[in-house]
């Protein structure tokens, strides 16, 4: 995996107002995403900051010839 970007946000609200919610949870309704995130991460964890990353899966190396 190759990390392309890590962007710190002070809160989930800031994250959701800046990022494409479909990239965070493609199958979930955007209006429920904030509640879903807060169910997983309580306020004390959110207060530490939100650090989403964007990554891609690295392709396997070409075989030696």
mmCIF file of the N, C-alpha and C atoms, coordinates in Angstrom:
data_MODEL
# 
_entry.id   MODEL 
# 
loop_
_atom_site.group_PDB 
_atom_site.id 
_atom_site.type_symbol 
_atom_site.label_atom_id 
_atom_site.label_alt_id 
_atom_site.label_comp_id 
_atom_site.label_asym_id 
_atom_site.label_entity_id 
_atom_site.label_seq_id 
_atom_site.pdbx_PDB_ins_code 
_atom_site.Cartn_x 
_atom_site.Cartn_y 
_atom_site.Cartn_z 
_atom_site.occupancy 
_atom_site.B_iso_or_equiv 
_atom_site.pdbx_formal_charge 
_atom_site.auth_seq_id 
_atom_site.auth_comp_id 
_atom_site.auth_asym_id 
_atom_site.auth_atom_id 
_atom_site.pdbx_PDB_model_num 
ATOM 1   N N  . UNK A 1 1  ? 0.845   -1.169  0.000   1.00 0.00 ? 1  UNK A N  1 
ATOM 2   C CA . UNK A 1 1  ? 0.000   0.000   0.000   1.00 0.00 ? 1  UNK A CA 1 
ATOM 3   C C  . UNK A 1 1  ? 0.894   1.237   0.000   1.00 0.00 ? 1  UNK A C  1 
ATOM 4   N N  . UNK A 1 2  ? 0.479   2.218   -0.738  1.00 0.00 ? 2  UNK A N  1 
ATOM 5   C CA . UNK A 1 2  ? 1.195   3.485   -0.805  1.00 0.00 ? 2  UNK A CA 1 
ATOM 6   C C  . UNK A 1 2  ? 0.281   4.575   -0.259  1.00 0.00 ? 2  UNK A C  1 
ATOM 7   N N  . UNK A 1 3  ? 0.735   5.276   0.761   1.00 0.00 ? 3  UNK A N  1 
ATOM 8   C CA . UNK A 1 3  ? -0.051  6.374   1.333   1.00 0.00 ? 3  UNK A CA 1 
ATOM 9   C C  . UNK A 1 3  ? 0.189   7.610   0.475   1.00 0.00 ? 3  UNK A C  1 
ATOM 10  N N  . UNK A 1 4  ? -0.885  8.152   -0.063  1.00 0.00 ? 4  UNK A N  1 
ATOM 11  C CA . UNK A 1 4  ? -0.772  9.333   -0.914  1.00 0.00 ? 4  UNK A CA 1 
ATOM 12  C C  . UNK A 1 4  ? -0.895  10.627  -0.133  1.00 0.00 ? 4  UNK A C  1 
ATOM 13  N N  . UNK A 1 5  ? -1.714  10.594  0.929   1.00 0.00 ? 5  UNK A N  1 
ATOM 14  C CA . UNK A 1 5  ? -1.963  11.847  1.635   1.00 0.00 ? 5  UNK A CA 1 
ATOM 15  C C  . UNK A 1 5  ? -2.505  11.544  3.031   1.00 0.00 ? 5  UNK A C  1 
ATOM 16  N N  . UNK A 1 6  ? -2.080  12.323  4.006   1.00 0.00 ? 6  UNK A N  1 
ATOM 17  C CA . UNK A 1 6  ? -2.644  12.310  5.358   1.00 0.00 ? 6  UNK A CA 1 
ATOM 18  C C  . UNK A 1 6  ? -2.987  13.758  5.676   1.00 0.00 ? 6  UNK A C  1 
ATOM 19  N N  . UNK A 1 7  ? -4.249  13.997  6.003   1.00 0.00 ? 7  UNK A N  1 
ATOM 20  C CA . UNK A 1 7  ? -4.703  15.361  6.269   1.00 0.00 ? 7  UNK A CA 1 
ATOM 21  C C  . UNK A 1 7  ? -5.323  15.432  7.662   1.00 0.00 ? 7  UNK A C  1 
ATOM 22  N N  . UNK A 1 8  ? -4.741  16.190  8.577   1.00 0.00 ? 8  UNK A N  1 
ATOM 23  C CA . UNK A 1 8  ? -5.321  16.303  9.919   1.00 0.00 ? 8  UNK A CA 1 
ATOM 24  C C  . UNK A 1 8  ? -6.539  17.230  9.937   1.00 0.00 ? 8  UNK A C  1 
ATOM 25  N N  . UNK A 1 9  ? -7.544  16.832  10.692  1.00 0.00 ? 9  UNK A N  1 
ATOM 26  C CA . UNK A 1 9  ? -8.738  17.655  10.910  1.00 0.00 ? 9  UNK A CA 1 
ATOM 27  C C  . UNK A 1 9  ? -8.996  17.709  12.413  1.00 0.00 ? 9  UNK A C  1 
ATOM 28  N N  . UNK A 1 10 ? -9.491  18.841  12.913  1.00 0.00 ? 10 UNK A N  1 
ATOM 29  C CA . UNK A 1 10 ? -9.758  18.945  14.345  1.00 0.00 ? 10 UNK A CA 1 
ATOM 30  C C  . UNK A 1 10 ? -10.997 18.170  14.796  1.00 0.00 ? 10 UNK A C  1 
ATOM 31  N N  . UNK A 1 11 ? -11.899 17.837  13.855  1.00 0.00 ? 11 UNK A N  1 
ATOM 32  C CA . UNK A 1 11 ? -13.123 17.136  14.243  1.00 0.00 ? 11 UNK A CA 1 
ATOM 33  C C  . UNK A 1 11 ? -13.687 16.370  13.053  1.00 0.00 ? 11 UNK A C  1 
ATOM 34  N N  . UNK A 1 12 ? -14.642 15.500  13.345  1.00 0.00 ? 12 UNK A N  1 
ATOM 35  C CA . UNK A 1 12 ? -15.317 14.773  12.280  1.00 0.00 ? 12 UNK A CA 1 
ATOM 36  C C  . UNK A 1 12 ? -16.133 15.714  11.395  1.00 0.00 ? 12 UNK A C  1 
ATOM 37  N N  . UNK A 1 13 ? -16.703 16.759  11.980  1.00 0.00 ? 13 UNK A N  1 
ATOM 38  C CA . UNK A 1 13 ? -17.457 17.727  11.160  1.00 0.00 ? 13 UNK A CA 1 
ATOM 39  C C  . UNK A 1 13 ? -16.555 18.360  10.105  1.00 0.00 ? 13 UNK A C  1 
ATOM 40  N N  . UNK A 1 14 ? -15.338 18.734  10.514  1.00 0.00 ? 14 UNK A N  1 
ATOM 41  C CA . UNK A 1 14 ? -14.389 19.323  9.570   1.00 0.00 ? 14 UNK A CA 1 
ATOM 42  C C  . UNK A 1 14 ? -14.001 18.317  8.481   1.00 0.00 ? 14 UNK A C  1 
ATOM 43  N N  . UNK A 1 15 ? -13.795 17.086  8.887   1.00 0.00 ? 15 UNK A N  1 
ATOM 44  C CA . UNK A 1 15 ? -13.482 16.026  7.929   1.00 0.00 ? 15 UNK A CA 1 
ATOM 45  C C  . UNK A 1 15 ? -14.602 15.887  6.901   1.00 0.00 ? 15 UNK A C  1 
ATOM 46  N N  . UNK A 1 16 ? -15.838 15.777  7.375   1.00 0.00 ? 16 UNK A N  1 
ATOM 47  C CA . UNK A 1 16 ? -16.963 15.530  6.480   1.00 0.00 ? 16 UNK A CA 1 
ATOM 48  C C  . UNK A 1 16 ? -17.302 16.735  5.604   1.00 0.00 ? 16 UNK A C  1 
ATOM 49  N N  . UNK A 1 17 ? -16.936 17.922  6.037   1.00 0.00 ? 17 UNK A N  1 
ATOM 50  C CA . UNK A 1 17 ? -17.197 19.087  5.201   1.00 0.00 ? 17 UNK A CA 1 
ATOM 51  C C  . UNK A 1 17 ? -16.115 19.273  4.135   1.00 0.00 ? 17 UNK A C  1 
ATOM 52  N N  . UNK A 1 18 ? -14.994 18.572  4.276   1.00 0.00 ? 18 UNK A N  1 
ATOM 53  C CA . UNK A 1 18 ? -13.886 18.744  3.344   1.00 0.00 ? 18 UNK A CA 1 
ATOM 54  C C  . UNK A 1 18 ? -13.646 17.552  2.416   1.00 0.00 ? 18 UNK A C  1 
ATOM 55  N N  . UNK A 1 19 ? -14.053 16.380  2.838   1.00 0.00 ? 19 UNK A N  1 
ATOM 56  C CA . UNK A 1 19 ? -13.763 15.169  2.070   1.00 0.00 ? 19 UNK A CA 1 
ATOM 57  C C  . UNK A 1 19 ? -15.033 14.614  1.424   1.00 0.00 ? 19 UNK A C  1 
ATOM 58  N N  . UNK A 1 20 ? -14.843 13.827  0.399   1.00 0.00 ? 20 UNK A N  1 
ATOM 59  C CA . UNK A 1 20 ? -15.943 13.145  -0.279  1.00 0.00 ? 20 UNK A CA 1 
ATOM 60  C C  . UNK A 1 20 ? -16.411 11.994  0.605   1.00 0.00 ? 20 UNK A C  1 
ATOM 61  N N  . UNK A 1 21 ? -17.633 12.080  1.120   1.00 0.00 ? 21 UNK A N  1 
ATOM 62  C CA . UNK A 1 21 ? -18.124 11.058  2.050   1.00 0.00 ? 21 UNK A CA 1 
ATOM 63  C C  . UNK A 1 21 ? -18.226 9.691   1.387   1.00 0.00 ? 21 UNK A C  1 
ATOM 64  N N  . UNK A 1 22 ? -18.398 9.646   0.081   1.00 0.00 ? 22 UNK A N  1 
ATOM 65  C CA . UNK A 1 22 ? -18.459 8.359   -0.621  1.00 0.00 ? 22 UNK A CA 1 
ATOM 66  C C  . UNK A 1 22 ? -17.121 7.622   -0.548  1.00 0.00 ? 22 UNK A C  1 
ATOM 67  N N  . UNK A 1 23 ? -16.037 8.341   -0.370  1.00 0.00 ? 23 UNK A N  1 
ATOM 68  C CA . UNK A 1 23 ? -14.727 7.692   -0.227  1.00 0.00 ? 23 UNK A CA 1 
ATOM 69  C C  . UNK A 1 23 ? -14.527 7.160   1.184   1.00 0.00 ? 23 UNK A C  1 
ATOM 70  N N  . UNK A 1 24 ? -15.254 7.711   2.142   1.00 0.00 ? 24 UNK A N  1 
ATOM 71  C CA . UNK A 1 24 ? -15.137 7.266   3.529   1.00 0.00 ? 24 UNK A CA 1 
ATOM 72  C C  . UNK A 1 24 ? -15.998 6.023   3.747   1.00 0.00 ? 24 UNK A C  1 
ATOM 73  N N  . UNK A 1 25 ? -17.236 6.075   3.270   1.00 0.00 ? 25 UNK A N  1 
ATOM 74  C CA . UNK A 1 25 ? -18.166 4.941   3.410   1.00 0.00 ? 25 UNK A CA 1 
ATOM 75  C C  . UNK A 1 25 ? -19.053 4.893   2.168   1.00 0.00 ? 25 UNK A C  1 
ATOM 76  N N  . UNK A 1 26 ? -18.609 4.186   1.130   1.00 0.00 ? 26 UNK A N  1 
ATOM 77  C CA . UNK A 1 26 ? -19.345 4.192   -0.133  1.00 0.00 ? 26 UNK A CA 1 
ATOM 78  C C  . UNK A 1 26 ? -20.767 3.645   -0.041  1.00 0.00 ? 26 UNK A C  1 
ATOM 79  N N  . UNK A 1 27 ? -21.019 2.755   0.906   1.00 0.00 ? 27 UNK A N  1 
ATOM 80  C CA . UNK A 1 27 ? -22.338 2.126   1.004   1.00 0.00 ? 27 UNK A CA 1 
ATOM 81  C C  . UNK A 1 27 ? -23.271 2.799   2.001   1.00 0.00 ? 27 UNK A C  1 
ATOM 82  N N  . UNK A 1 28 ? -22.742 3.710   2.804   1.00 0.00 ? 28 UNK A N  1 
ATOM 83  C CA . UNK A 1 28 ? -23.554 4.328   3.845   1.00 0.00 ? 28 UNK A CA 1 
ATOM 84  C C  . UNK A 1 28 ? -24.131 5.665   3.419   1.00 0.00 ? 28 UNK A C  1 
ATOM 85  N N  . UNK A 1 29 ? -25.289 6.008   3.988   1.00 0.00 ? 29 UNK A N  1 
ATOM 86  C CA . UNK A 1 29 ? -25.871 7.319   3.700   1.00 0.00 ? 29 UNK A CA 1 
ATOM 87  C C  . UNK A 1 29 ? -25.026 8.434   4.331   1.00 0.00 ? 29 UNK A C  1 
ATOM 88  N N  . UNK A 1 30 ? -24.703 9.470   3.564   1.00 0.00 ? 30 UNK A N  1 
ATOM 89  C CA . UNK A 1 30 ? -23.852 10.547  4.088   1.00 0.00 ? 30 UNK A CA 1 
ATOM 90  C C  . UNK A 1 30 ? -24.397 11.207  5.346   1.00 0.00 ? 30 UNK A C  1 
ATOM 91  N N  . UNK A 1 31 ? -25.720 11.320  5.447   1.00 0.00 ? 31 UNK A N  1 
ATOM 92  C CA . UNK A 1 31 ? -26.291 11.997  6.615   1.00 0.00 ? 31 UNK A CA 1 
ATOM 93  C C  . UNK A 1 31 ? -26.166 11.173  7.897   1.00 0.00 ? 31 UNK A C  1 
ATOM 94  N N  . UNK A 1 32 ? -25.786 9.898   7.801   1.00 0.00 ? 32 UNK A N  1 
ATOM 95  C CA . UNK A 1 32 ? -25.600 9.059   8.989   1.00 0.00 ? 32 UNK A CA 1 
ATOM 96  C C  . UNK A 1 32 ? -24.125 8.857   9.335   1.00 0.00 ? 32 UNK A C  1 
ATOM 97  N N  . UNK A 1 33 ? -23.251 9.356   8.489   1.00 0.00 ? 33 UNK A N  1 
ATOM 98  C CA . UNK A 1 33 ? -21.827 9.101   8.666   1.00 0.00 ? 33 UNK A CA 1 
ATOM 99  C C  . UNK A 1 33 ? -21.268 9.696   9.955   1.00 0.00 ? 33 UNK A C  1 
ATOM 100 N N  . UNK A 1 34 ? -21.668 10.897  10.296  1.00 0.00 ? 34 UNK A N  1 
ATOM 101 C CA . UNK A 1 34 ? -21.167 11.522  11.531  1.00 0.00 ? 34 UNK A CA 1 
ATOM 102 C C  . UNK A 1 34 ? -21.533 10.675  12.749  1.00 0.00 ? 34 UNK A C  1 
ATOM 103 N N  . UNK A 1 35 ? -22.773 10.239  12.829  1.00 0.00 ? 35 UNK A N  1 
ATOM 104 C CA . UNK A 1 35 ? -23.201 9.397   13.956  1.00 0.00 ? 35 UNK A CA 1 
ATOM 105 C C  . UNK A 1 35 ? -22.451 8.068   13.958  1.00 0.00 ? 35 UNK A C  1 
ATOM 106 N N  . UNK A 1 36 ? -22.232 7.499   12.773  1.00 0.00 ? 36 UNK A N  1 
ATOM 107 C CA . UNK A 1 36 ? -21.494 6.237   12.690  1.00 0.00 ? 36 UNK A CA 1 
ATOM 108 C C  . UNK A 1 36 ? -20.061 6.400   13.194  1.00 0.00 ? 36 UNK A C  1 
ATOM 109 N N  . UNK A 1 37 ? -19.396 7.473   12.780  1.00 0.00 ? 37 UNK A N  1 
ATOM 110 C CA . UNK A 1 37 ? -18.027 7.717   13.241  1.00 0.00 ? 37 UNK A CA 1 
ATOM 111 C C  . UNK A 1 37 ? -17.977 7.906   14.755  1.00 0.00 ? 37 UNK A C  1 
ATOM 112 N N  . UNK A 1 38 ? -18.934 8.606   15.289  1.00 0.00 ? 38 UNK A N  1 
ATOM 113 C CA . UNK A 1 38 ? -18.937 8.863   16.734  1.00 0.00 ? 38 UNK A CA 1 
ATOM 114 C C  . UNK A 1 38 ? -19.326 7.630   17.546  1.00 0.00 ? 38 UNK A C  1 
ATOM 115 N N  . UNK A 1 39 ? -20.003 6.683   16.932  1.00 0.00 ? 39 UNK A N  1 
ATOM 116 C CA . UNK A 1 39 ? -20.278 5.421   17.620  1.00 0.00 ? 39 UNK A CA 1 
ATOM 117 C C  . UNK A 1 39 ? -18.989 4.611   17.772  1.00 0.00 ? 39 UNK A C  1 
ATOM 118 N N  . UNK A 1 40 ? -18.125 4.712   16.788  1.00 0.00 ? 40 UNK A N  1 
ATOM 119 C CA . UNK A 1 40 ? -16.869 3.965   16.814  1.00 0.00 ? 40 UNK A CA 1 
ATOM 120 C C  . UNK A 1 40 ? -15.811 4.694   17.643  1.00 0.00 ? 40 UNK A C  1 
ATOM 121 N N  . UNK A 1 41 ? -15.743 6.011   17.484  1.00 0.00 ? 41 UNK A N  1 
ATOM 122 C CA . UNK A 1 41 ? -14.741 6.826   18.173  1.00 0.00 ? 41 UNK A CA 1 
ATOM 123 C C  . UNK A 1 41 ? -15.434 7.787   19.128  1.00 0.00 ? 41 UNK A C  1 
ATOM 124 N N  . UNK A 1 42 ? -15.333 7.562   20.438  1.00 0.00 ? 42 UNK A N  1 
ATOM 125 C CA . UNK A 1 42 ? -15.967 8.452   21.413  1.00 0.00 ? 42 UNK A CA 1 
ATOM 126 C C  . UNK A 1 42 ? -15.329 9.845   21.411  1.00 0.00 ? 42 UNK A C  1 
ATOM 127 N N  . UNK A 1 43 ? -15.972 10.824  22.060  1.00 0.00 ? 43 UNK A N  1 
ATOM 128 C CA . UNK A 1 43 ? -15.476 12.205  22.057  1.00 0.00 ? 43 UNK A CA 1 
ATOM 129 C C  . UNK A 1 43 ? -14.012 12.349  22.481  1.00 0.00 ? 43 UNK A C  1 
ATOM 130 N N  . UNK A 1 44 ? -13.574 11.564  23.443  1.00 0.00 ? 44 UNK A N  1 
ATOM 131 C CA . UNK A 1 44 ? -12.178 11.669  23.892  1.00 0.00 ? 44 UNK A CA 1 
ATOM 132 C C  . UNK A 1 44 ? -11.204 11.300  22.777  1.00 0.00 ? 44 UNK A C  1 
ATOM 133 N N  . UNK A 1 45 ? -11.571 10.340  21.956  1.00 0.00 ? 45 UNK A N  1 
ATOM 134 C CA . UNK A 1 45 ? -10.716 9.957   20.825  1.00 0.00 ? 45 UNK A CA 1 
ATOM 135 C C  . UNK A 1 45 ? -10.768 11.014  19.724  1.00 0.00 ? 45 UNK A C  1 
ATOM 136 N N  . UNK A 1 46 ? -11.966 11.522  19.434  1.00 0.00 ? 46 UNK A N  1 
ATOM 137 C CA . UNK A 1 46 ? -12.098 12.566  18.418  1.00 0.00 ? 46 UNK A CA 1 
ATOM 138 C C  . UNK A 1 46 ? -11.311 13.808  18.812  1.00 0.00 ? 46 UNK A C  1 
ATOM 139 N N  . UNK A 1 47 ? -11.276 14.113  20.107  1.00 0.00 ? 47 UNK A N  1 
ATOM 140 C CA . UNK A 1 47 ? -10.567 15.298  20.593  1.00 0.00 ? 47 UNK A CA 1 
ATOM 141 C C  . UNK A 1 47 ? -9.061  15.222  20.321  1.00 0.00 ? 47 UNK A C  1 
ATOM 142 N N  . UNK A 1 48 ? -8.538  14.027  20.105  1.00 0.00 ? 48 UNK A N  1 
ATOM 143 C CA . UNK A 1 48 ? -7.117  13.872  19.788  1.00 0.00 ? 48 UNK A CA 1 
ATOM 144 C C  . UNK A 1 48 ? -6.811  14.314  18.358  1.00 0.00 ? 48 UNK A C  1 
ATOM 145 N N  . UNK A 1 49 ? -7.858  14.441  17.549  1.00 0.00 ? 49 UNK A N  1 
ATOM 146 C CA . UNK A 1 49 ? -7.693  14.836  16.153  1.00 0.00 ? 49 UNK A CA 1 
ATOM 147 C C  . UNK A 1 49 ? -8.071  13.701  15.224  1.00 0.00 ? 49 UNK A C  1 
ATOM 148 N N  . UNK A 1 50 ? -8.435  14.049  14.020  1.00 0.00 ? 50 UNK A N  1 
ATOM 149 C CA . UNK A 1 50 ? -8.865  13.086  13.016  1.00 0.00 ? 50 UNK A CA 1 
ATOM 150 C C  . UNK A 1 50 ? -7.811  13.065  11.917  1.00 0.00 ? 50 UNK A C  1 
ATOM 151 N N  . UNK A 1 51 ? -7.261  11.899  11.634  1.00 0.00 ? 51 UNK A N  1 
ATOM 152 C CA . UNK A 1 51 ? -6.195  11.779  10.643  1.00 0.00 ? 51 UNK A CA 1 
ATOM 153 C C  . UNK A 1 51 ? -6.564  10.769  9.552   1.00 0.00 ? 51 UNK A C  1 
ATOM 154 N N  . UNK A 1 52 ? -7.377  11.160  8.615   1.00 0.00 ? 52 UNK A N  1 
ATOM 155 C CA . UNK A 1 52 ? -7.677  10.223  7.528   1.00 0.00 ? 52 UNK A CA 1 
ATOM 156 C C  . UNK A 1 52 ? -6.501  10.148  6.560   1.00 0.00 ? 52 UNK A C  1 
ATOM 157 N N  . UNK A 1 53 ? -6.367  9.018   5.940   1.00 0.00 ? 53 UNK A N  1 
ATOM 158 C CA . UNK A 1 53 ? -5.312  8.878   4.933   1.00 0.00 ? 53 UNK A CA 1 
ATOM 159 C C  . UNK A 1 53 ? -5.930  8.394   3.638   1.00 0.00 ? 53 UNK A C  1 
ATOM 160 N N  . UNK A 1 54 ? -5.321  8.749   2.554   1.00 0.00 ? 54 UNK A N  1 
ATOM 161 C CA . UNK A 1 54 ? -5.724  8.253   1.246   1.00 0.00 ? 54 UNK A CA 1 
ATOM 162 C C  . UNK A 1 54 ? -4.596  7.365   0.764   1.00 0.00 ? 54 UNK A C  1 
ATOM 163 N N  . UNK A 1 55 ? -4.939  6.159   0.397   1.00 0.00 ? 55 UNK A N  1 
ATOM 164 C CA . UNK A 1 55 ? -3.908  5.223   -0.030  1.00 0.00 ? 55 UNK A CA 1 
ATOM 165 C C  . UNK A 1 55 ? -4.363  4.441   -1.248  1.00 0.00 ? 55 UNK A C  1 
ATOM 166 N N  . UNK A 1 56 ? -3.402  3.845   -1.884  1.00 0.00 ? 56 UNK A N  1 
ATOM 167 C CA . UNK A 1 56 ? -3.679  2.954   -3.004  1.00 0.00 ? 56 UNK A CA 1 
ATOM 168 C C  . UNK A 1 56 ? -2.945  1.645   -2.744  1.00 0.00 ? 56 UNK A C  1 
ATOM 169 N N  . UNK A 1 57 ? -3.450  0.592   -3.307  1.00 0.00 ? 57 UNK A N  1 
ATOM 170 C CA . UNK A 1 57 ? -2.778  -0.688  -3.174  1.00 0.00 ? 57 UNK A CA 1 
ATOM 171 C C  . UNK A 1 57 ? -1.640  -0.737  -4.184  1.00 0.00 ? 57 UNK A C  1 
ATOM 172 N N  . UNK A 1 58 ? -0.488  -1.088  -3.697  1.00 0.00 ? 58 UNK A N  1 
ATOM 173 C CA . UNK A 1 58 ? 0.676   -1.161  -4.581  1.00 0.00 ? 58 UNK A CA 1 
ATOM 174 C C  . UNK A 1 58 ? 0.542   -2.364  -5.505  1.00 0.00 ? 58 UNK A C  1 
ATOM 175 N N  . UNK A 1 59 ? 0.929   -2.182  -6.729  1.00 0.00 ? 59 UNK A N  1 
ATOM 176 C CA . UNK A 1 59 ? 0.913   -3.284  -7.680  1.00 0.00 ? 59 UNK A CA 1 
ATOM 177 C C  . UNK A 1 59 ? 2.099   -4.190  -7.428  1.00 0.00 ? 59 UNK A C  1 
ATOM 178 N N  . UNK A 1 60 ? 1.935   -5.491  -7.682  1.00 0.00 ? 60 UNK A N  1 
ATOM 179 C CA . UNK A 1 60 ? 3.081   -6.387  -7.483  1.00 0.00 ? 60 UNK A CA 1 
ATOM 180 C C  . UNK A 1 60 ? 4.212   -6.034  -8.447  1.00 0.00 ? 60 UNK A C  1 
ATOM 181 N N  . UNK A 1 61 ? 5.406   -6.259  -8.002  1.00 0.00 ? 61 UNK A N  1 
ATOM 182 C CA . UNK A 1 61 ? 6.581   -5.980  -8.840  1.00 0.00 ? 61 UNK A CA 1 
ATOM 183 C C  . UNK A 1 61 ? 6.603   -6.921  -10.037 1.00 0.00 ? 61 UNK A C  1 
ATOM 184 N N  . UNK A 1 62 ? 7.126   -6.441  -11.135 1.00 0.00 ? 62 UNK A N  1 
ATOM 185 C CA . UNK A 1 62 ? 7.258   -7.277  -12.328 1.00 0.00 ? 62 UNK A CA 1 
ATOM 186 C C  . UNK A 1 62 ? 8.304   -8.356  -12.073 1.00 0.00 ? 62 UNK A C  1 
ATOM 187 N N  . UNK A 1 63 ? 8.049   -9.573  -12.546 1.00 0.00 ? 63 UNK A N  1 
ATOM 188 C CA . UNK A 1 63 ? 9.037   -10.642 -12.330 1.00 0.00 ? 63 UNK A CA 1 
ATOM 189 C C  . UNK A 1 63 ? 10.343  -10.340 -13.075 1.00 0.00 ? 63 UNK A C  1 
ATOM 190 N N  . UNK A 1 64 ? 11.415  -10.814 -12.514 1.00 0.00 ? 64 UNK A N  1 
ATOM 191 C CA . UNK A 1 64 ? 12.732  -10.626 -13.167 1.00 0.00 ? 64 UNK A CA 1 
ATOM 192 C C  . UNK A 1 64 ? 12.771  -11.420 -14.453 1.00 0.00 ? 64 UNK A C  1 
ATOM 193 N N  . UNK A 1 65 ? 13.403  -10.858 -15.420 1.00 0.00 ? 65 UNK A N  1 
ATOM 194 C CA . UNK A 1 65 ? 13.513  -11.558 -16.713 1.00 0.00 ? 65 UNK A CA 1 
ATOM 195 C C  . UNK A 1 65 ? 14.940  -11.888 -16.989 1.00 0.00 ? 65 UNK A C  1 
# 
